[in-house]
Amino acid sequence: MGGRVLGFLVFVVVALWRATLRIRLVGEENREAILARDRPVLYAIWHQRMVLGILKFPYARIVTMASRSKDGDVIASFLRFWGFRAVRGSSSRSGREALTEMIEALRGTTGWAALTPDGPRGPARRSKPGVWRLAEQLDAPILPVGTSCSLPKFLDSWDRYLVPLPFARAVVVFGPPVDRLPGESVEAFLARVDAAIDRETEEADRLCGVADAPRERIRR
């Protein structure tokens, strides 16, 4: 069965699942602060927590990345049905070309991009340089995002991916924008981005009453 057909089936299932969830936004003023600068909004969220960010914003024409694998074909097809723009690549395959396409799509606009700076294979909660390159080329800050829900299911994946169970209450939390400081190294900038995403993720967990959430799969 082709990726487009499977992607549509995933879309139908996800749409039904989404109808059971209540997702509220926290910290919208932080997103508005970026838009007031006439800059793109570069959402940065851990791979573990991305699904609630996707579910909250259907048909928003958000630019994001899907891998060139067979699984990526299905994901990219679903994202298009969901109203996203999916460029193809990852940090391990064709990532530079995909970042260039994202930059071209966003330059000179106030469009939105969704970034999982530790994906698709980790290490968990450590940003790769691509997020810095995107911010640098677009002269735009990073908007750190955290999500959580009242009924989380953490899968046994490398990052313990969070899946909200039906009828959960959920939040998407936007933190203050992270700008690169004059003379700041790439490493220092990425460390501040990591800390900011962690902070908003912890705040989302607090709002949903989630304690001791796993950060990654423990290596044995």
Legacy VTK file of the C-alpha trace (Angstrom):
# vtk DataFile Version 3.0
C-alpha trace
ASCII
DATASET POLYDATA
POINTS 220 float
0.000 0.000 0.000
1.429 3.398 -0.982
2.564 6.014 1.470
-0.218 8.398 0.442
-2.953 5.843 1.163
-1.445 4.892 4.510
-0.953 8.563 5.299
-4.656 9.211 4.686
-5.640 6.302 6.950
-3.378 7.705 9.664
-4.997 11.105 9.132
-8.494 9.664 9.681
-7.455 7.847 12.870
-5.618 10.896 14.215
-8.556 13.212 13.462
-10.881 10.965 15.490
-8.331 10.721 18.311
-7.773 14.498 18.296
-11.515 15.081 18.753
-11.297 13.498 22.215
-8.502 15.783 23.462
-8.663 19.213 25.074
-5.507 21.185 24.326
-4.952 24.686 25.642
-2.184 27.157 24.870
-0.023 28.846 27.511
2.348 31.747 26.853
0.893 32.959 23.550
2.394 36.384 24.229
5.825 34.881 23.572
4.824 33.828 20.070
3.223 37.223 19.450
6.474 38.916 20.474
8.267 37.205 17.575
5.517 38.048 15.097
5.733 41.682 16.206
9.347 41.679 14.984
8.142 40.554 11.542
10.135 37.330 11.819
9.342 33.640 11.243
8.311 31.620 14.293
10.737 28.720 14.812
9.082 26.339 17.259
11.606 24.044 18.954
10.183 21.053 20.820
11.724 17.786 21.942
10.999 14.836 19.668
9.417 13.090 22.655
6.717 15.754 22.982
6.004 16.765 19.379
2.678 14.996 18.811
0.592 17.441 20.863
2.144 20.359 19.012
1.097 18.770 15.724
-2.397 17.979 16.952
-3.007 21.534 18.184
-2.277 23.252 14.849
-3.992 21.570 11.891
-4.055 23.497 8.588
-1.635 26.148 9.836
0.799 25.555 6.926
3.629 24.921 9.372
6.863 23.899 7.670
8.461 20.804 9.181
10.734 17.926 8.260
10.050 14.248 7.549
12.703 11.669 6.786
13.285 10.116 3.358
12.586 6.621 4.710
9.497 4.534 3.890
8.061 5.464 7.285
8.817 9.066 6.388
6.679 8.704 3.253
3.678 7.866 5.431
4.436 10.627 7.938
4.929 13.227 5.203
1.652 12.216 3.578
-0.205 12.456 6.901
1.323 15.877 7.577
0.128 17.170 4.217
-3.400 15.955 4.937
-3.100 17.664 8.338
-2.237 20.947 6.628
1.527 21.043 7.216
4.260 21.511 4.623
6.710 18.616 4.944
10.216 18.918 3.519
12.122 15.672 3.223
15.319 14.971 5.111
16.754 14.492 8.602
19.944 15.087 10.522
21.220 11.760 9.162
19.845 11.848 5.582
19.668 14.871 3.253
19.400 17.198 6.230
21.305 20.084 4.628
19.062 20.081 1.554
15.924 19.994 3.725
17.173 22.889 5.878
17.872 24.905 2.744
14.319 24.267 1.563
12.945 25.352 4.949
15.005 28.540 4.832
13.768 29.361 1.339
10.154 28.744 2.396
10.404 31.013 5.456
12.772 33.824 4.481
10.995 37.187 4.408
7.790 35.789 5.957
6.162 35.421 9.362
5.525 31.745 8.670
5.922 28.968 11.204
8.402 26.102 11.327
8.277 23.122 13.696
11.681 21.788 14.754
12.634 18.736 16.814
16.289 19.614 17.407
17.163 16.270 19.025
15.442 14.090 16.381
15.106 11.697 14.768
17.546 9.441 16.659
18.928 11.460 19.529
20.675 11.742 21.816
17.529 12.842 23.575
17.208 16.490 24.598
20.436 17.654 22.971
19.992 20.051 20.065
21.920 19.526 16.854
23.464 22.466 14.942
20.684 22.553 12.334
18.454 24.591 14.649
21.233 27.166 14.996
21.711 27.330 11.226
18.010 27.934 10.649
17.882 30.722 13.246
21.070 32.291 11.887
20.014 32.254 8.248
16.552 33.650 8.992
17.718 36.140 11.650
14.981 34.736 13.856
14.851 33.619 17.494
13.941 30.149 18.659
10.587 29.725 20.430
10.979 26.935 23.026
7.903 24.749 23.381
6.856 22.162 25.947
3.800 19.912 25.903
2.217 17.441 28.273
-1.134 15.889 29.136
-3.060 14.441 32.038
-3.100 10.893 30.594
0.354 10.295 29.083
1.611 7.014 27.649
5.385 6.928 27.286
6.473 4.460 24.611
9.610 2.316 24.857
11.397 4.276 22.125
14.835 5.919 22.342
13.267 9.101 23.763
10.225 7.523 25.509
7.860 9.213 23.054
4.724 10.648 24.669
1.324 9.616 23.301
-1.708 11.274 24.929
-4.451 8.804 25.708
-7.993 9.638 24.545
-9.899 12.238 26.596
-6.715 13.683 28.103
-6.366 17.332 29.061
-3.244 18.760 27.453
-1.188 21.939 27.232
1.214 23.489 24.742
3.501 25.969 26.525
5.423 28.696 24.641
8.467 30.102 26.440
10.258 33.427 25.919
12.167 33.614 22.612
15.839 32.603 22.649
18.062 34.959 20.618
21.710 34.350 19.853
23.871 36.753 21.854
26.652 38.798 20.197
29.794 36.685 19.937
28.072 33.629 21.393
29.386 30.260 20.249
27.150 27.699 18.594
27.648 25.366 21.559
26.618 28.002 24.106
23.561 28.967 22.065
22.430 25.346 21.737
22.913 24.816 25.479
20.583 27.753 26.166
18.031 26.383 23.697
18.184 22.975 25.414
17.662 24.549 28.840
14.737 26.623 27.560
12.925 23.651 25.987
13.522 21.622 29.161
12.065 24.455 31.249
8.859 24.691 29.200
8.519 20.895 29.124
8.766 20.792 32.908
6.187 23.581 33.170
3.820 21.646 30.900
4.245 18.559 33.096
3.551 20.635 36.193
0.362 22.062 34.706
-0.852 18.556 33.850
0.155 16.956 37.146
2.790 14.699 35.570
5.628 13.798 37.940
8.929 12.074 37.174
8.354 11.877 33.415
11.100 9.898 31.646
13.592 11.872 29.552
14.925 8.974 27.471
15.191 5.200 27.417
17.703 3.925 29.955
20.517 2.041 28.243
21.135 -1.414 29.646
LINES 1 221
220 0 1 2 3 4 5 6 7 8 9 10 11 12 13 14 15 16 17 18 19 20 21 22 23 24 25 26 27 28 29 30 31 32 33 34 35 36 37 38 39 40 41 42 43 44 45 46 47 48 49 50 51 52 53 54 55 56 57 58 59 60 61 62 63 64 65 66 67 68 69 70 71 72 73 74 75 76 77 78 79 80 81 82 83 84 85 86 87 88 89 90 91 92 93 94 95 96 97 98 99 100 101 102 103 104 105 106 107 108 109 110 111 112 113 114 115 116 117 118 119 120 121 122 123 124 125 126 127 128 129 130 131 132 133 134 135 136 137 138 139 140 141 142 143 144 145 146 147 148 149 150 151 152 153 154 155 156 157 158 159 160 161 162 163 164 165 166 167 168 169 170 171 172 173 174 175 176 177 178 179 180 181 182 183 184 185 186 187 188 189 190 191 192 193 194 195 196 197 198 199 200 201 202 203 204 205 206 207 208 209 210 211 212 213 214 215 216 217 218 219
